[in-house]
Amino acid sequence: PAAVVCVAYLDAVPQTETELGTTGNNVAAFYTIWSYAPGAGRRLIRAARIHIATSRPEIKSYVTLSPKTEMARKFHISNGATMLADNETTVNYQYE
């Protein structure tokens, strides 16, 4: 694969990794993305958003649980996300 993403389905926006162990039907939380080719991560996030919207219409919020790194910030901002929350050890970005 050119890229891989992990998604948790939750009832609320997670602030910690521990919260990824819960389940729900309101929020799709992207929490890991690996990209092995230029632009593959961007394409995968967009495709995953479309797939989830089609297959799970109950999901209304698309967020990340990201590390507090400049690399993560640049990736999400350049892909159209906005910062939703700056948590103690993580950052949430929101995709429309």
All heavy atoms as an XYZ file, in Angstrom:
740
protein
N       0.828     -1.214      0.000
C       0.000      0.000      0.000
C       0.863      1.265      0.000
O       1.966      1.257      0.507
C      -0.795     -0.116      1.296
C       0.014     -1.008      2.176
C       0.747     -1.941      1.243
N       0.309      2.315     -0.551
C       1.007      3.595     -0.571
C       0.818      4.362      0.728
O       1.627      5.212      1.085
C       0.520      4.431     -1.742
N      -0.263      4.061      1.466
C      -0.538      4.733      2.739
C      -1.493      3.873      3.560
O      -2.242      3.071      2.997
C      -1.138      6.114      2.509
N      -1.447      4.074      4.867
C      -2.314      3.345      5.800
C      -2.826      4.340      6.831
O      -2.085      5.200      7.300
C      -1.540      2.218      6.520
C      -2.412      1.507      7.524
C      -0.956      1.231      5.517
N      -4.110      4.210      7.205
C      -4.688      5.063      8.240
C      -5.466      4.200      9.226
O      -6.067      3.200      8.838
C      -5.596      6.170      7.644
C      -6.831      5.588      6.990
C      -5.977      7.206      8.681
N      -5.442      4.591     10.496
C      -6.237      3.941     11.538
C      -7.335      4.909     11.961
O      -7.078      6.102     12.128
C      -5.382      3.579     12.745
S      -4.082      2.388     12.373
N      -8.546      4.383     12.140
C      -9.693      5.209     12.504
C     -10.437      4.542     13.652
O     -10.688      3.338     13.614
C     -10.669      5.384     11.319
C     -11.843      6.271     11.709
C      -9.957      5.929     10.098
N     -10.797      5.316     14.660
C     -11.646      4.834     15.748
C     -12.993      5.535     15.631
O     -13.058      6.727     15.317
C     -11.014      5.143     17.103
N     -14.067      4.794     15.873
C     -15.417      5.361     15.865
C     -15.831      5.545     17.321
O     -15.897      4.584     18.089
C     -16.383      4.453     15.108
C     -15.972      4.286     13.668
C     -15.405      3.115     13.215
C     -16.142      5.343     12.774
C     -15.017      2.980     11.892
C     -15.753      5.216     11.448
C     -15.193      4.035     11.020
O     -14.802      3.910      9.710
N     -16.106      6.782     17.700
C     -16.326      7.147     19.097
C     -17.592      7.979     19.258
O     -18.184      8.422     18.273
C     -15.116      7.949     19.602
C     -13.740      7.330     19.356
C     -12.646      8.341     19.605
C     -13.554      6.107     20.229
N     -17.965      8.229     20.513
C     -19.098      9.114     20.791
C     -18.664     10.545     21.078
O     -19.484     11.445     21.096
C     -19.911      8.590     21.984
C     -20.854      7.467     21.570
O     -21.309      7.468     20.403
O     -21.111      6.581     22.381
N     -17.358     10.763     21.307
C     -16.851     12.100     21.612
C     -15.440     12.238     21.053
O     -14.764     11.240     20.795
C     -16.840     12.328     23.123
N     -15.005     13.457     20.878
C     -13.650     13.729     20.398
C     -12.659     13.282     21.472
O     -12.751     13.730     22.619
C     -13.477     15.229     20.084
C     -12.038     15.538     19.705
C     -14.444     15.668     18.992
N     -11.709     12.408     21.127
C     -10.760     11.923     22.131
C      -9.675     12.949     22.434
O      -9.267     13.717     21.562
C     -10.151     10.687     21.461
C     -10.184     11.033     20.001
C     -11.471     11.808     19.817
N      -9.226     12.955     23.679
C      -8.117     13.817     24.077
C      -6.855     13.014     24.369
O      -5.760     13.563     24.371
C      -8.498     14.636     25.305
C      -9.595     15.621     25.037
C      -9.913     16.462     26.269
O      -9.285     16.352     27.302
N     -10.911     17.310     26.134
N      -7.015     11.713     24.621
C      -5.883     10.848     24.942
C      -5.980      9.546     24.156
O      -7.064      9.169     23.688
C      -5.844     10.496     26.442
O      -6.971      9.674     26.747
C      -5.844     11.739     27.323
N      -4.863      8.847     24.075
C      -4.836      7.562     23.394
C      -5.748      6.543     24.078
O      -6.350      5.702     23.412
C      -3.402      7.016     23.337
C      -2.484      7.825     22.451
C      -1.804      8.988     23.171
O      -2.149      9.288     24.352
O      -0.936      9.621     22.562
N      -5.875      6.618     25.378
C      -6.715      5.687     26.131
C      -8.159      5.732     25.654
O      -8.832      4.701     25.580
C      -6.643      6.004     27.638
O      -5.279      5.957     28.043
C      -7.445      5.016     28.451
N      -8.635      6.896     25.295
C     -10.020      7.056     24.851
C     -10.296      6.375     23.516
O     -11.456      6.155     23.156
C     -10.370      8.538     24.770
C     -10.369      9.216     26.132
C     -10.505     10.716     26.012
O     -11.488     11.171     25.406
O      -9.620     11.421     26.529
N      -9.262      6.009     22.782
C      -9.461      5.307     21.510
C      -9.997      3.902     21.728
O     -10.499      3.285     20.796
C      -8.151      5.252     20.718
C      -7.604      6.605     20.270
C      -6.228      6.417     19.652
C      -8.551      7.297     19.307
N      -9.918      3.384     22.940
C     -10.408      2.051     23.251
C     -11.908      1.966     23.433
O     -12.454      0.881     23.604
N     -12.600      3.088     23.386
C     -14.054      3.087     23.497
C     -14.654      3.001     22.097
O     -13.946      3.098     21.097
C     -14.559      4.359     24.211
O     -14.230      5.497     23.410
C     -13.928      4.504     25.589
N     -15.950      2.828     22.009
C     -16.600      2.791     20.699
C     -17.827      3.689     20.708
O     -18.374      4.006     21.763
C     -17.031      1.362     20.313
O     -17.941      0.872     21.294
C     -15.839      0.439     20.208
N     -18.247      4.082     19.528
C     -19.424      4.936     19.420
C     -19.817      5.131     17.972
O     -19.288      4.482     17.077
N     -20.726      6.070     17.764
C     -21.293      6.271     16.431
C     -21.394      7.725     15.994
O     -22.147      8.020     15.073
C     -22.695      5.652     16.383
C     -22.660      4.155     16.509
O     -21.938      3.494     15.784
N     -23.423      3.622     17.444
N     -20.655      8.624     16.633
C     -20.782     10.034     16.291
C     -19.541     10.645     15.664
O     -19.634     11.583     14.886
C     -21.134     10.860     17.538
C     -22.436     10.445     18.151
O     -23.415     10.238     17.448
N     -22.453     10.291     19.453
N     -18.356     10.117     16.019
C     -17.085     10.735     15.651
C     -16.178      9.704     14.996
O     -16.010      8.604     15.525
C     -16.379     11.311     16.899
C     -15.006     11.872     16.545
C     -17.231     12.369     17.576
N     -15.589     10.060     13.862
C     -14.515      9.263     13.265
C     -13.214      9.961     13.639
O     -13.001     11.121     13.287
C     -14.667      9.188     11.756
N     -12.368      9.280     14.396
C     -11.103      9.859     14.859
C      -9.945      9.166     14.144
O      -9.665      7.993     14.394
C     -10.970      9.714     16.370
N      -9.289      9.893     13.254
C      -8.085      9.396     12.592
C      -6.936      9.558     13.581
O      -6.701     10.650     14.079
C      -7.788     10.218     11.331
C      -8.895     10.188     10.324
C      -9.790     11.240     10.225
C      -9.047      9.105      9.470
C     -10.810     11.230      9.286
C     -10.064      9.075      8.527
C     -10.951     10.136      8.436
N      -6.234      8.467     13.883
C      -5.183      8.591     14.887
C      -3.814      8.120     14.451
O      -2.837      8.331     15.158
C      -5.594      7.915     16.199
C      -5.813      6.418     16.125
C      -4.783      5.533     16.386
C      -7.072      5.914     15.818
C      -5.000      4.170     16.343
C      -7.299      4.557     15.778
C      -6.256      3.683     16.041
O      -6.472      2.333     15.994
N      -3.699      7.526     13.318
C      -2.388      7.157     12.784
C      -2.473      7.173     11.274
O      -3.446      6.695     10.700
C      -1.972      5.741     13.250
O      -1.933      5.718     14.664
C      -0.611      5.359     12.703
N      -1.455      7.737     10.647
C      -1.360      7.647      9.193
C       0.097      7.442      8.823
O       0.977      8.107      9.355
C      -1.969      8.873      8.477
C      -1.965      8.631      6.979
C      -1.285     10.156      8.846
C      -3.032      9.355      6.221
N       0.321      6.450      7.979
C       1.641      6.194      7.425
C       1.542      6.434      5.930
O       0.621      5.953      5.282
C       2.072      4.743      7.630
C       2.321      4.341      9.028
C       3.448      4.546      9.761
C       1.425      3.620      9.872
N       3.309      3.996     11.012
C       2.071      3.417     11.099
C       0.124      3.116      9.705
C       1.477      2.740     12.154
C      -0.462      2.445     10.753
C       0.208      2.271     11.961
N       2.489      7.142      5.399
C       2.519      7.398      3.961
C       3.877      6.956      3.434
O       4.919      7.360      3.946
C       2.310      8.886      3.689
O       2.362      9.141      2.310
N       3.829      6.124      2.411
C       5.053      5.595      1.815
C       5.368      6.243      0.472
O       6.374      5.914     -0.140
C       4.923      4.076      1.641
C       4.662      3.379      2.952
C       3.396      2.890      3.247
C       5.669      3.233      3.896
C       3.141      2.256      4.460
C       5.423      2.593      5.109
C       4.160      2.103      5.376
O       3.916      1.486      6.577
N       4.511      7.118      0.018
C       4.711      7.800     -1.267
C       4.209      9.231     -1.147
O       3.227      9.487     -0.447
C       3.957      7.067     -2.370
N       4.857     10.169     -1.801
C       4.425     11.565     -1.738
C       2.955     11.716     -2.136
O       2.519     11.195     -3.161
C       5.345     12.271     -2.739
C       6.555     11.403     -2.818
C       6.040      9.996     -2.654
N       2.197     12.404     -1.304
C       0.790     12.672     -1.579
C      -0.165     11.545     -1.235
O      -1.377     11.730     -1.254
N       0.355     10.365     -0.894
C      -0.515      9.221     -0.606
C      -1.327      9.424      0.664
O      -2.492      9.028      0.726
C       0.306      7.936     -0.517
N      -0.739     10.029      1.687
C      -1.473     10.291      2.925
C      -2.638     11.233      2.694
O      -3.743     11.017      3.183
N      -2.398     12.261      1.925
C      -3.450     13.236      1.594
C      -4.596     12.551      0.853
O      -5.756     12.733      1.177
C      -2.851     14.339      0.725
C      -3.845     15.353      0.210
C      -3.196     16.308     -0.766
N      -1.910     16.742     -0.267
C      -1.585     18.002      0.005
N      -2.451     18.966     -0.208
N      -0.409     18.313      0.464
N      -4.254     11.740     -0.141
C      -5.291     11.041     -0.906
C      -6.067     10.071     -0.032
O      -7.289      9.953     -0.144
C      -4.668     10.308     -2.093
C      -4.206     11.252     -3.200
C      -3.778     10.511     -4.453
N      -2.680      9.570     -4.244
C      -1.385      9.888     -4.259
N      -1.025     11.141     -4.481
N      -0.467      8.962     -4.062
N      -5.368      9.377      0.861
C      -6.034      8.407      1.724
C      -6.979      9.084      2.707
O      -8.099      8.609      2.916
C      -5.016      7.548      2.467
C      -5.610      6.467      3.370
C      -6.539      5.542      2.594
C      -4.504      5.683      4.038
N      -6.578     10.175      3.317
C      -7.467     10.893      4.250
C      -8.740     11.324      3.525
O      -9.848     11.152      4.031
C      -6.751     12.110      4.873
C      -5.696     11.650      5.872
C      -7.741     13.066      5.539
C      -6.239     11.066      7.151
N      -8.587     11.872      2.334
C      -9.767     12.308      1.567
C     -10.657     11.131      1.192
O     -11.876     11.198      1.301
C      -9.322     13.071      0.329
C      -8.750     14.428      0.672
C      -8.322     15.184     -0.540
N      -7.783     16.481     -0.152
C      -7.002     17.209     -0.905
N      -6.652     16.787     -2.104
N      -6.549     18.371     -0.466
N     -10.049     10.035      0.741
C     -10.828      8.853      0.361
C     -11.513      8.231      1.575
O     -12.665      7.792      1.491
C      -9.927      7.828     -0.326
N     -10.816      8.199      2.716
C     -11.414      7.642      3.938
C     -12.604      8.476      4.372
O     -13.641      7.934      4.773
C     -10.371      7.572      5.051
N     -12.501      9.781      4.274
C     -13.610     10.679      4.646
C     -14.837     10.383      3.786
O     -15.946     10.266      4.291
C     -13.148     12.127      4.499
C     -14.233     13.183      4.542
C     -14.838     13.317      5.910
N     -15.769     14.407      5.976
C     -17.036     14.355      5.582
N     -17.533     13.270      5.049
N     -17.827     15.394      5.727
N     -14.640     10.211      2.498
C     -15.748      9.908      1.582
C     -16.322      8.530      1.887
O     -17.542      8.346      1.947
C     -15.289     10.020      0.118
C     -14.981     11.482     -0.212
C     -16.337      9.445     -0.832
C     -14.228     11.679     -1.508
N     -15.465      7.545      2.090
C     -15.923      6.186      2.388
C     -16.748      6.151      3.678
O     -17.818      5.532      3.717
C     -14.729      5.239      2.499
C     -15.111      3.875      2.978
N     -15.755      2.959      2.162
C     -14.982      3.284      4.193
C     -15.996      1.863      2.868
N     -15.535      2.037      4.090
N     -16.266      6.812      4.713
C     -16.987      6.815      5.994
C     -18.335      7.522      5.840
O     -19.356      7.052      6.345
C     -16.135      7.457      7.103
C     -14.918      6.574      7.389
C     -16.961      7.667      8.373
C     -13.841      7.253      8.211
N     -18.358      8.643      5.139
C     -19.612      9.375      4.939
C     -20.637      8.513      4.213
O     -21.837      8.585      4.505
C     -19.353     10.660      4.159
N     -20.178      7.672      3.310
C     -21.070      6.804      2.543
C     -21.504      5.582      3.338
O     -22.673      5.207      3.330
C     -20.374      6.352      1.243
O     -20.007      7.512      0.505
C     -21.277      5.484      0.401
N     -20.562      4.969      4.026
C     -20.848      3.700      4.711
C     -21.360      3.868      6.134
O     -21.986      2.952      6.674
C     -19.609      2.813      4.720
O     -18.565      3.431      5.457
N     -21.099      5.016      6.744
C     -21.543      5.257      8.120
C     -22.137      6.657      8.221
O     -21.539      7.565      8.813
C     -20.373      5.096      9.090
C     -19.827      3.657      9.066
C     -18.902      3.415     10.169
N     -19.623      3.482     11.436
C     -19.213      2.866     12.538
N     -18.136      2.145     12.514
N     -19.878      2.986     13.656
N     -23.328      6.871      7.674
C     -23.909      8.217      7.640
C     -24.185      8.805      9.020
O     -24.382     10.012      9.147
C     -25.205      8.038      6.841
C     -25.508      6.586      6.911
C     -24.197      5.880      7.059
N     -24.182      7.986     10.060
C     -24.387      8.508     11.414
C     -23.184      9.298     11.924
O     -23.300     10.088     12.856
C     -24.721      7.361     12.388
C     -23.581      6.402     12.683
C     -23.389      5.277     11.670
O     -23.959      5.317     10.571
O     -22.640      4.342     12.000
N     -22.025      9.120     11.311
C     -20.825      9.863     11.702
C     -20.969     11.295     11.203
O     -21.162     11.532     10.010
C     -19.551      9.217     11.129
C     -19.378      7.789     11.638
C     -18.328     10.078     11.414
C     -19.074      7.644     13.099
N     -20.863     12.240     12.107
C     -21.039     13.651     11.753
C     -19.779     14.477     11.952
O     -19.692     15.604     11.467
C     -22.173     14.270     12.583
C     -23.509     13.573     12.382
C     -23.975     13.631     10.960
C     -25.324     12.947     10.812
N     -25.601     12.516      9.470
N     -18.790     13.933     12.673
C     -17.584     14.688     12.978
C     -16.358     13.869     12.596
O     -16.263     12.684     12.920
C     -17.571     15.027     14.468
O     -16.485     15.855     14.783
N     -15.416     14.511     11.917
C     -14.186     13.873     11.462
C     -13.014     14.629     12.073
O     -12.784     15.794     11.733
C     -14.098     13.904      9.936
C     -15.246     13.166      9.297
C     -16.466     13.797      9.074
C     -15.124     11.831      8.965
C     -17.529     13.114      8.517
C     -16.185     11.133      8.405
C     -17.383     11.787      8.191
O     -18.448     11.103      7.643
N     -12.312     13.965     12.980
C     -11.241     14.617     13.727
C      -9.999     13.733     13.734
O     -10.031     12.575     13.328
C     -11.673     14.915     15.182
C     -12.902     15.806     15.222
C     -11.890     13.639     15.963
N      -8.912     14.304     14.256
C      -7.703     13.522     14.481
C      -7.365     13.535     15.960
O      -7.818     14.411     16.712
C      -6.487     14.096     13.725
O      -6.087     15.317     14.344
C      -6.800     14.327     12.264
N      -6.571     12.585     16.353
C      -5.874     12.613     17.637
C      -4.413     12.571     17.249
O      -3.887     11.524     16.883
C      -6.247     11.430     18.526
C      -5.575     11.445     19.897
C      -6.062     12.638     20.723
C      -5.813     10.156     20.633
N      -3.779     13.725     17.240
C      -2.446     13.871     16.672
C      -1.418     14.234     17.732
O      -1.748     14.847     18.745
C      -2.460     14.975     15.608
O      -3.339     14.635     14.562
N      -0.159     13.894     17.461
C       0.901     14.326     18.366
C       1.112     15.825     18.250
O       0.740     16.443     17.244
C       2.129     13.557     17.870
C       1.845     13.274     16.437
C       0.351     13.122     16.328
N       1.718     16.401     19.268
C       2.014     17.830     19.258
C       3.334     18.061     18.529
O       4.350     18.384     19.139
C       2.099     18.360     20.681
C       0.783     18.449     21.377
C       0.949     19.125     22.727
C      -0.362     19.654     23.183
N      -0.261     20.596     24.284
N       3.298     17.873     17.217
C       4.495     18.079     16.408
C       4.193     19.043     15.278
O       3.049     19.159     14.826
C       5.008     16.756     15.797
O       4.013     16.260     14.889
C       5.316     15.725     16.870
N       5.233     19.709     14.815
C       5.088     20.621     13.683
C       4.736     19.839     12.423
O       3.960     20.307     11.587
C       6.374     21.422     13.482
C       6.292     22.474     12.405
C       5.257     23.569     12.662
O       4.762     23.717     13.789
O       4.935     24.294     11.696
N       5.271     18.646     12.280
C       4.972     17.820     11.113
C       3.477     17.492     11.040
O       2.857     17.605      9.981
C       5.791     16.532     11.160
C       5.628     15.663      9.953
S       6.830     14.328     10.040
C       5.751     12.947      9.804
N       2.886     17.095     12.166
C       1.449     16.787     12.192
C       0.636     18.042     11.895
O      -0.320     18.004     11.115
C       1.052     16.198     13.539
N       1.008     19.159     12.505
C       0.285     20.417     12.277
C       0.312     20.783     10.796
O      -0.733     21.064     10.189
C       0.875     21.553     13.106
C       0.041     22.839     13.037
C       0.758     24.013     13.670
N       1.850     24.492     12.825
C       1.691     25.187     11.685
N       0.483     25.477     11.234
N       2.726     25.574     10.992
N       1.486     20.758     10.184
C       1.600     21.120      8.770
C       0.787     20.177      7.890
O       0.132     20.611      6.957
C       3.068     21.102      8.334
C       3.837     22.305      8.787
C       5.260     22.248      8.262
C       6.053     23.456      8.691
N       7.439     23.389      8.195
N       0.838     18.881      8.186
C       0.093     17.909      7.386
C      -1.393     18.212      7.416
O      -2.038     18.322      6.371
C       0.352     16.482      7.880
C      -0.468     15.450      7.143
C      -0.047     14.966      5.919
C      -1.667     14.987      7.663
C      -0.802     14.032      5.228
C      -2.431     14.048      6.986
C      -2.001     13.571      5.759
N      -1.958     18.358      8.612
C      -3.408     18.531      8.716
C      -3.866     19.894      8.206
O      -4.873     19.978      7.493
C      -3.871     18.282     10.151
C      -3.700     16.858     10.553
N      -4.325     15.817      9.915
C      -2.933     16.287     11.523
C      -3.972     14.675     10.467
N      -3.124     14.940     11.445
N      -3.150     20.946      8.529
C      -3.532     22.282      8.063
C      -3.461     22.343      6.539
O      -4.355     22.878      5.878
C      -2.655     23.367      8.713
C      -2.854     23.385     10.242
C      -2.915     24.749      8.094
C      -4.253     23.679     10.723
N      -2.408     21.757      5.952
C      -2.271     21.798      4.492
C      -3.324     20.942      3.794
O      -3.568     21.113      2.600
C      -0.874     21.356      4.060
O      -0.693     19.969      4.250
N      -3.953     20.043      4.527
C      -5.000     19.204      3.949
C      -6.402     19.701      4.284
O      -7.378     18.976      4.128
C      -4.810     17.754      4.395
C      -3.668     17.116      3.667
O      -3.674     17.048      2.454
N      -2.663     16.676      4.397
N      -6.497     20.928      4.775
C      -7.806     21.543      4.970
C      -8.415     21.409      6.354
O      -9.552     21.818      6.572
N      -7.684     20.826      7.302
C      -8.215     20.704      8.661
C      -7.980     21.999      9.439
O      -7.127     22.808      9.083
C      -7.534     19.540      9.378
N      -8.744     22.172     10.487
C      -8.532     23.280     11.413
C      -8.270     22.696     12.801
O      -8.758     21.609     13.125
C      -9.764     24.207     11.483
O     -10.911     23.426     11.834
C     -10.012     24.894     10.155
N      -7.487     23.419     13.599
C      -7.224     22.943     14.951
C      -8.498     23.072     15.784
O      -9.099     24.136     15.845
C      -6.089     23.691     15.626
C      -5.700     23.028     16.946
S      -4.180     23.616     17.672
C      -4.704     25.172     18.333
N      -8.895     21.974     16.395
C     -10.111     21.935     17.208
C      -9.780     22.095     18.685
O     -10.451     22.832     19.397
C     -10.840     20.616     16.967
C     -12.109     20.365     17.752
C     -13.185     21.367     17.364
C     -12.595     18.940     17.515
N      -8.736     21.393     19.160
C      -8.386     21.447     20.582
C      -6.905     21.149     20.767
O      -6.345     20.291     20.099
C      -9.212     20.447     21.370
N      -6.301     21.877     21.693
C      -4.915     21.654     22.088
C      -4.957     21.022     23.473
O      -5.181     21.700     24.470
C      -4.167     22.980     22.100
C      -2.684     22.823     22.348
O      -2.217     21.691     22.591
O      -1.978     23.847     22.296
N      -4.813     19.694     23.530
C      -4.913     18.949     24.778
C      -3.557     18.880     25.471
O      -2.563     19.369     24.953
C      -5.446     17.540     24.480
C      -6.707     17.587     23.645
O      -7.667     18.257     23.984
N      -6.693     16.896     22.513
N      -3.503     18.254     26.626
C      -2.252     18.177     27.389
C      -1.130     17.519     26.582
O      -0.006     18.027     26.545
C      -2.475     17.424     28.691
C      -1.253     17.428     29.584
C      -1.504     16.762     30.921
O      -2.673     16.722     31.370
O      -0.536     16.286     31.517
N      -1.412     16.395     25.940
C      -0.357     15.671     25.215
C      -0.671     15.455     23.738
O       0.129     14.874     23.020
C      -0.092     14.290     25.851
O      -1.292     13.521     25.804
C       0.389     14.427     27.284
N      -1.834     15.905     23.272
C      -2.255     15.709     21.891
C      -2.921     16.963     21.347
O      -3.215     17.896     22.092
C      -3.260     14.541     21.780
O      -4.451     14.892     22.526
C      -2.676     13.237     22.300
N      -3.199     16.929     20.056
C      -3.941     18.009     19.392
C      -5.027     17.347     18.553
O      -4.798     16.320     17.929
C      -3.046     18.867     18.496
C      -3.849     19.941     17.776
C      -1.905     19.493     19.278
N      -6.218     17.938     18.550
C      -7.288     17.481     17.669
C      -7.415     18.472     16.518
O      -7.481     19.678     16.741
C      -8.641     17.426     18.392
C      -8.650     16.494     19.560
O      -8.733     16.933     20.698
N      -8.559     15.200     19.307
N      -7.444     17.931     15.300
C      -7.739     18.718     14.105
C      -9.069     18.222     13.584
O      -9.398     17.042     13.707
C      -6.643     18.534     13.047
C      -5.313     19.072     13.492
C      -4.378     18.247     14.092
C      -4.991     20.421     13.330
C      -3.153     18.738     14.526
C      -3.772     20.920     13.765
C      -2.860     20.065     14.366
O      -1.646     20.555     14.795
N      -9.837     19.126     13.006
C     -11.153     18.755     12.482
C     -11.180     18.921     10.976
O     -10.726     19.930     10.445
C     -12.256     19.588     13.105
C     -13.628     19.153     12.640
C     -14.732     19.654     13.555
O     -14.504     20.453     14.448
N     -15.925     19.174     13.334
N     -11.745     17.906     10.307
C     -11.948     17.940      8.868
C     -13.431     18.126      8.605
O     -14.257     17.558      9.287
C     -11.487     16.630      8.210
C      -9.986     16.511      8.086
C      -9.207     16.061      9.143
C      -9.355     16.881      6.904
C      -7.827     15.973      9.023
C      -7.983     16.797      6.778
C      -7.221     16.334      7.845
O      -5.859     16.253      7.725
N     -13.753     18.938      7.623
C     -15.163     19.144      7.237
C     -15.580     18.131      6.223
O     -14.856     17.518      5.538
C     -15.371     20.550      6.697
C     -15.141     21.618      7.741
C     -16.033     21.525      8.973
O     -17.217     21.184      8.830
O     -15.540     21.793     10.059
